[in-house]
Amino acid sequence: YVVYCKDCNLHKKLLNVKIMELVHVLQCFIVSTVNALQTPMINASM
């Protein structure tokens, strides 16, 4: 039972790390997409 709990905690930590990595990748992707969309608009307005 103790080992199971340890595994559970370890699993949760790993899961949290994976989720944080995914969120980070998504944020980077969104930022780069927004930048890519904004650049033509700025060029067009100039």
VOBA-1610 file (N, C-alpha, C; in pm, whole numbers, padded with zeros to 5 digits, always signed):
BEGIN
Tyr+00084-00121+00000Tyr+00000+00000+00000Tyr+00088+00126+00000Val+00193+00122+00082Val+00282+00239+00088Val+00349+00259-00048Val+00394+00148-00106Val+00459+00157-00237Val+00361+00213-00340Tyr+00236+00168-00330Tyr+00133+00215-00423Tyr+00115+00367-00411Cys+00113+00416-00287Cys+00097+00560-00265Cys+00217+00636-00322Lys+00336+00581-00300Lys+00456+00645-00354Lys+00445+00653-00506Asp+00406+00541-00567Asp+00392+00539-00712Asp+00288+00641-00757Cys+00180+00651-00679Cys+00075+00748-00713Cys+00132+00889-00714Asn+00205+00924-00611Asn+00263+01059-00601Asn+00360+01083-00716Leu+00442+00984-00744Leu+00539+00996-00853Leu+00465+01014-00985His+00361+00935-01003His+00282+00942-01127His+00219+01080-01142Lys+00165+01133-01033Lys+00103+01266-01037Lys+00207+01372-01073Lys+00325+01360-01015Lys+00431+01458-01045Lys+00467+01451-01192Leu+00485+01329-01243Leu+00519+01313-01385Leu+00409+01370-01472Leu+00285+01343-01435Leu+00170+01393-01510Leu+00169+01545-01511Asn+00195+01605-01394Asn+00198+01751-01384Asn+00307+01809-01473Val+00424+01745-01473Val+00535+01792-01556Val+00495+01786-01703Lys+00434+01676-01743Lys+00392+01661-01883Lys+00291+01769-01920Ile+00196+01794-01831Ile+00093+01895-01857Ile+00158+02033-01869Met+00251+02064-01779Met+00319+02193-01784Met+00395+02209-01915Glu+00461+02099-01960Glu+00533+02104-02087Glu+00437+02132-02202Leu+00323+02063-02200Leu+00223+02084-02306Leu+00173+02228-02306Val+00145+02280-02187Val+00097+02418-02175Val+00202+02514-02229His+00328+02490-02195His+00437+02576-02241His+00446+02574-02393Val+00438+02455-02452Val+00445+02441-02598Val+00327+02514-02663Leu+00209+02498-02604Leu+00090+02565-02658Leu+00106+02716-02650Gln+00157+02766-02538Gln+00175+02910-02522Gln+00272+02963-02628Cys+00382+02892-02648Cys+00482+02934-02748Cys+00418+02935-02887Phe+00340+02831-02915Phe+00274+02820-03046Phe+00177+02936-03067Ile+00097+02967-02964Ile-00001+03076-02974Ile+00070+03210-02993Val+00176+03232-02917Val+00250+03359-02928Val+00308+03374-03068Ser+00369+03268-03120Ser+00430+03276-03254Ser+00323+03296-03360Thr+00207+03232-03341Thr+00097+03247-03438Thr+00045+03391-03437Val+00026+03446-03318Val-00022+03584-03306Val+00079+03680-03368Asn+00207+03658-03342Asn+00311+03743-03400Asn+00308+03734-03552Ala+00292+03613-03604Ala+00290+03593-03749Ala+00169+03663-03811Leu+00057+03664-03739Leu-00064+03729-03790Leu-00053+03880-03781Gln+00012+03929-03677Gln+00022+04074-03656Gln+00117+04139-03756Thr+00222+04068-03795Thr+00325+04127-03882Thr+00267+04177-04014Pro+00188+04097-04087Pro+00131+04148-04213Pro+00039+04269-04191Met-00036+04269-04081Met-00126+04382-04052Met-00045+04509-04031Ile+00065+04499-03957Ile+00150+04616-03931Ile+00209+04665-04063Asn+00256+04573-04146Asn+00313+04610-04275Asn+00207+04675-04364Ala+00084+04624-04360Ala-00023+04677-04444Ala-00060+04818-04400Ser-00061+04842-04269Ser-00100+04974-04219Ser+00008+05077-04247Met+00132+05034-04263Met+00241+05125-04295Met+00244+05146-04447
//
